[in-house]
């Protein structure tokens, strides 16, 4: 009878689910049942029931599909084996035994239960002729029902009518399953193995029936076969597990042997590299090949000495952990190992592409850090020795450059220093100078050596400072600038050079401070070539360093060009055009492009003592025009253009421009 309110009942949906199960529909079709019920406005309780039923149906669907596949496999096995004795599949043997029990006893169904030691109950292992899903998935507590009595007594029991038999401990769950299957007469016999019950084999009818002693004996024989099959399967499983363990142990031994062999090869390879005078990149390449990953060698500043730079995020913490543990540590998808000489950090090894390292490979990676430390120490010793010799050249150059310029140039060429090429001179002092202790200067000299490590620069202590001589390959003095500024291209070039020198001074102050462990003041002279010019550049850099101390800017780096009008006074070349271009450049460029008179207006404003009225008379324009022009000056120069210090620079630049006639 049809439900007059189909959307208020789950029955149509359940029937549809059963239809889908019966027809072997595709998995995705089951979801449509719940979706249709939701569209029809079914109540939440009905939707919940349909949802649960859908999941159960999907489980049954999956189970049926697995069973169909298993039956197809078993059919093929029967076809090839020919009889049950040749089959080694436990499910096949048990299913055949249960099916044979059903056929030989002529019952409606037969089934076999086995204990679940983990859950502490028994479950349906095999059923044949069963039609109830509830019955097929029934789990029985130990001691409950007819099966519980068989398991407790290790004897067969039969009942012509299970529902009325009081010999068993009835439970609502078991009785519901038996009732859903429609079973009445049941016989159960134990599966015995060494006197222990390992399962129960059942045969059952849906009508009252008395089982004869011959039928009981036959079922006991089949149960004995089932017990033997289970024991054989267990023995086979134990054998397979033992074989798997042996295979695993064999693989472990083989892997360990390979790791030992690889470690031996790695040790020999690294030793050979050191003896042949290899460099750090050679060691990195060899270790990368041995470990099957990518190796990067970083210096103490995180800059790559070999390989690619590593991500900075968290690297310092990983290096600190490696130093503390004295071993390599994992950092994300990489491995990090500090390169140490005692407790002094020399750099870092980073391994990419090997998220997992066994002990042997990890030791090889750590051994590579020791070899890298040895090479870095050798390189540093050689560099320090070379730097001492070159430092003597630098000291002679700064002391008496005019005495024998040609001789100094020749000495430099023999030591690999071409004094005829442009160089940048940096004068570095501890931030507490003058009067800084010699130990601080010594630490600063060592920091300068590490700062120049790997470059073509040289350094030496001179007076109370440490002087660094760096080749200028265009970064400091080779730039150009476009646009009209102080009226000449040379001013633009000079401004660009000044910016490069300033950047070099700031970078040196920052890195030398980190390497030395205290603030460092750095003054930079302009790029120069030749002994005499380099000595003059040193004097300019020294004046800049002293000016920074006087201005309260110890611990910074600066060039003469960055000190404004003081730079004009301190600079050896008195770069007037560069100063004018740096101070008035935006106004000069604006006037050049637009034909305005911002520079003339600013000069008049200052000449008139900041009086707008007098300035407009001087310029012969309306006072509003003066105000508008000064507003534009503020936009181009910034709001502080009229502050005392900035005003002084602007007035000096205007006066120098006027004197230069530009």
Secondary structure in CASP SS format (residue, H / E / C, confidence):
PFRMAT SS
TARGET T0000
AUTHOR 0000-0000-0000
METHOD secondary structure of the structure
MODEL  1
X C 1.00
X C 1.00
X C 1.00
X C 1.00
X C 1.00
X H 1.00
X H 1.00
X H 1.00
X C 1.00
X C 1.00
X H 1.00
X H 1.00
X H 1.00
X H 1.00
X H 1.00
X H 1.00
X H 1.00
X H 1.00
X H 1.00
X H 1.00
X H 1.00
X H 1.00
X H 1.00
X C 1.00
X C 1.00
X C 1.00
X H 1.00
X H 1.00
X H 1.00
X H 1.00
X H 1.00
X H 1.00
X H 1.00
X H 1.00
X H 1.00
X H 1.00
X H 1.00
X H 1.00
X H 1.00
X C 1.00
X C 1.00
X C 1.00
X C 1.00
X H 1.00
X H 1.00
X H 1.00
X H 1.00
X H 1.00
X H 1.00
X H 1.00
X H 1.00
X H 1.00
X H 1.00
X H 1.00
X H 1.00
X H 1.00
X H 1.00
X H 1.00
X H 1.00
X H 1.00
X H 1.00
X H 1.00
X H 1.00
X H 1.00
X H 1.00
X H 1.00
X H 1.00
X H 1.00
X H 1.00
X H 1.00
X H 1.00
X H 1.00
X H 1.00
X H 1.00
X H 1.00
X H 1.00
X H 1.00
X H 1.00
X H 1.00
X H 1.00
X H 1.00
X C 1.00
X C 1.00
X H 1.00
X H 1.00
X H 1.00
X C 1.00
X C 1.00
X C 1.00
X H 1.00
X H 1.00
X H 1.00
X H 1.00
X H 1.00
X H 1.00
X H 1.00
X H 1.00
X H 1.00
X H 1.00
X H 1.00
X H 1.00
X H 1.00
X H 1.00
X H 1.00
X H 1.00
X C 1.00
X C 1.00
X C 1.00
X E 1.00
X E 1.00
X E 1.00
X E 1.00
X E 1.00
X E 1.00
X E 1.00
X E 1.00
X C 1.00
X C 1.00
X C 1.00
X C 1.00
X E 1.00
X E 1.00
X E 1.00
X E 1.00
X E 1.00
X E 1.00
X E 1.00
X E 1.00
X C 1.00
X C 1.00
X C 1.00
X C 1.00
X H 1.00
X H 1.00
X H 1.00
X H 1.00
X C 1.00
X C 1.00
X E 1.00
X E 1.00
X E 1.00
X C 1.00
X C 1.00
X C 1.00
X H 1.00
X H 1.00
X H 1.00
X H 1.00
X H 1.00
X H 1.00
X H 1.00
X H 1.00
X H 1.00
X C 1.00
X C 1.00
X C 1.00
X E 1.00
X E 1.00
X E 1.00
X C 1.00
X C 1.00
X H 1.00
X H 1.00
X H 1.00
X C 1.00
X C 1.00
X C 1.00
X C 1.00
X C 1.00
X C 1.00
X C 1.00
X H 1.00
X H 1.00
X H 1.00
X H 1.00
X H 1.00
X H 1.00
X H 1.00
X H 1.00
X H 1.00
X H 1.00
X C 1.00
X C 1.00
X C 1.00
X E 1.00
X E 1.00
X E 1.00
X E 1.00
X E 1.00
X E 1.00
X E 1.00
X E 1.00
X E 1.00
X C 1.00
X C 1.00
X E 1.00
X E 1.00
X E 1.00
X E 1.00
X E 1.00
X E 1.00
X E 1.00
X E 1.00
X E 1.00
X E 1.00
X C 1.00
X C 1.00
X C 1.00
X C 1.00
X C 1.00
X C 1.00
X C 1.00
X H 1.00
X H 1.00
X H 1.00
X H 1.00
X H 1.00
X H 1.00
X H 1.00
X H 1.00
X H 1.00
X H 1.00
X H 1.00
X H 1.00
X H 1.00
X H 1.00
X H 1.00
X H 1.00
X H 1.00
X H 1.00
X H 1.00
X H 1.00
X H 1.00
X H 1.00
X H 1.00
X H 1.00
X H 1.00
X H 1.00
X H 1.00
X H 1.00
X H 1.00
X H 1.00
X H 1.00
X H 1.00
X H 1.00
X H 1.00
X H 1.00
X H 1.00
X H 1.00
X H 1.00
X H 1.00
X H 1.00
X H 1.00
X H 1.00
X H 1.00
X H 1.00
X H 1.00
X H 1.00
X H 1.00
X H 1.00
X H 1.00
X H 1.00
X H 1.00
X H 1.00
X H 1.00
X H 1.00
X H 1.00
X H 1.00
X H 1.00
X H 1.00
X H 1.00
X H 1.00
X H 1.00
X H 1.00
X H 1.00
X C 1.00
X C 1.00
X C 1.00
X C 1.00
X H 1.00
X H 1.00
X H 1.00
X H 1.00
X H 1.00
X H 1.00
X H 1.00
X H 1.00
X H 1.00
X H 1.00
X H 1.00
X H 1.00
X C 1.00
X C 1.00
X E 1.00
X E 1.00
X E 1.00
X E 1.00
X E 1.00
X C 1.00
X C 1.00
X C 1.00
X C 1.00
X C 1.00
X E 1.00
X E 1.00
X E 1.00
X C 1.00
X C 1.00
X C 1.00
X C 1.00
X C 1.00
X C 1.00
X C 1.00
X C 1.00
X H 1.00
X H 1.00
X H 1.00
X H 1.00
X H 1.00
X H 1.00
X H 1.00
X H 1.00
X H 1.00
X H 1.00
X H 1.00
X C 1.00
X C 1.00
X C 1.00
X E 1.00
X E 1.00
X E 1.00
X C 1.00
X C 1.00
X E 1.00
X E 1.00
X E 1.00
X E 1.00
X E 1.00
X E 1.00
X E 1.00
X E 1.00
X C 1.00
X C 1.00
X E 1.00
X E 1.00
X E 1.00
X E 1.00
X E 1.00
X E 1.00
X E 1.00
X E 1.00
X E 1.00
X C 1.00
X C 1.00
X C 1.00
X C 1.00
X C 1.00
X C 1.00
X H 1.00
X H 1.00
X H 1.00
X H 1.00
X H 1.00
X H 1.00
X H 1.00
X H 1.00
X H 1.00
X H 1.00
X H 1.00
X H 1.00
X H 1.00
X H 1.00
X H 1.00
X H 1.00
X H 1.00
X H 1.00
X H 1.00
X H 1.00
X H 1.00
X H 1.00
X H 1.00
X H 1.00
X H 1.00
X H 1.00
X H 1.00
X H 1.00
X H 1.00
X H 1.00
X H 1.00
X H 1.00
X H 1.00
X H 1.00
X H 1.00
X H 1.00
X H 1.00
X H 1.00
X H 1.00
X H 1.00
X H 1.00
X C 1.00
X C 1.00
X C 1.00
X C 1.00
X C 1.00
X H 1.00
X H 1.00
X H 1.00
X H 1.00
X H 1.00
X H 1.00
X H 1.00
X H 1.00
X H 1.00
X H 1.00
X C 1.00
X C 1.00
X C 1.00
X C 1.00
X C 1.00
X C 1.00
X C 1.00
X C 1.00
X E 1.00
X E 1.00
X E 1.00
X E 1.00
X E 1.00
X E 1.00
X E 1.00
X E 1.00
X C 1.00
X C 1.00
X C 1.00
X C 1.00
X C 1.00
X C 1.00
X C 1.00
X H 1.00
X H 1.00
X H 1.00
X H 1.00
X H 1.00
X H 1.00
X H 1.00
X H 1.00
X H 1.00
X H 1.00
X H 1.00
X H 1.00
X H 1.00
X H 1.00
X C 1.00
X C 1.00
X C 1.00
X C 1.00
X C 1.00
X C 1.00
X E 1.00
X E 1.00
X E 1.00
X E 1.00
X E 1.00
X C 1.00
X C 1.00
X E 1.00
X E 1.00
X E 1.00
X E 1.00
X E 1.00
X E 1.00
X E 1.00
X C 1.00
X C 1.00
X C 1.00
X C 1.00
X C 1.00
X C 1.00
X C 1.00
X C 1.00
X C 1.00
X C 1.00
X C 1.00
X C 1.00
X C 1.00
X C 1.00
X C 1.00
X C 1.00
X C 1.00
X H 1.00
X H 1.00
X H 1.00
X H 1.00
X H 1.00
X H 1.00
X H 1.00
X H 1.00
X H 1.00
X H 1.00
X H 1.00
X H 1.00
X H 1.00
X H 1.00
X H 1.00
X H 1.00
X H 1.00
X H 1.00
X H 1.00
X H 1.00
X H 1.00
X H 1.00
X H 1.00
X H 1.00
X H 1.00
X H 1.00
X H 1.00
X H 1.00
X C 1.00
X C 1.00
X C 1.00
X E 1.00
X E 1.00
X E 1.00
X E 1.00
X E 1.00
X C 1.00
X C 1.00
X C 1.00
X E 1.00
X C 1.00
X C 1.00
X H 1.00
X H 1.00
X H 1.00
X H 1.00
X H 1.00
X H 1.00
X H 1.00
X H 1.00
X H 1.00
X H 1.00
X H 1.00
X H 1.00
X H 1.00
X H 1.00
X H 1.00
X H 1.00
X H 1.00
X H 1.00
X H 1.00
X H 1.00
X C 1.00
X C 1.00
X C 1.00
X C 1.00
X C 1.00
X C 1.00
X E 1.00
X E 1.00
X E 1.00
X H 1.00
X H 1.00
X H 1.00
X H 1.00
X C 1.00
X H 1.00
X H 1.00
X H 1.00
X H 1.00
X H 1.00
X H 1.00
X C 1.00
X C 1.00
X C 1.00
X C 1.00
X C 1.00
X H 1.00
X H 1.00
X H 1.00
X H 1.00
X H 1.00
X H 1.00
X H 1.00
X H 1.00
X H 1.00
X H 1.00
X H 1.00
X H 1.00
X H 1.00
X H 1.00
X H 1.00
X H 1.00
X H 1.00
X H 1.00
X H 1.00
X C 1.00
X C 1.00
X C 1.00
X H 1.00
X H 1.00
X H 1.00
X H 1.00
X H 1.00
X H 1.00
X H 1.00
X H 1.00
X H 1.00
X H 1.00
X C 1.00
X C 1.00
X C 1.00
X C 1.00
X H 1.00
X H 1.00
X H 1.00
X H 1.00
X H 1.00
X H 1.00
X H 1.00
X H 1.00
X C 1.00
X C 1.00
X C 1.00
X H 1.00
X H 1.00
X H 1.00
X H 1.00
X H 1.00
X H 1.00
X H 1.00
X H 1.00
X H 1.00
X H 1.00
X H 1.00
X H 1.00
X H 1.00
X H 1.00
X H 1.00
X C 1.00
X H 1.00
X H 1.00
X H 1.00
X H 1.00
X C 1.00
X H 1.00
X H 1.00
X H 1.00
X H 1.00
X H 1.00
X H 1.00
X H 1.00
X H 1.00
X H 1.00
X H 1.00
X H 1.00
X H 1.00
X H 1.00
X H 1.00
X H 1.00
X H 1.00
X H 1.00
X C 1.00
X C 1.00
END
